[in-house]
């Protein structure tokens, strides 16, 4: 079987040499399942009035993932007190 030319498209990414101004293919992200400990920590972070981004850093997840999981669990991170003018 002949090797396809580098300019031809593969199944998902266009393969071009990097020196020709092409782009490297992005690696796919692995989905990491939420463990019971992660959910427990998420609830405790919300209860202790930690912000969503701070909780994401402690859980080593993206802020979007934390927000989605909090919505599913009906947990709110909006209880952070703000300065009043």
Secondary structure by P-SEA (a helix, b strand, c coil): ccccccccccccccccccccccccbbbbbbbbbbcaaaaaaaaaaaaacccaaaaaaaacccaaaaaaaaaaacccccccccccc
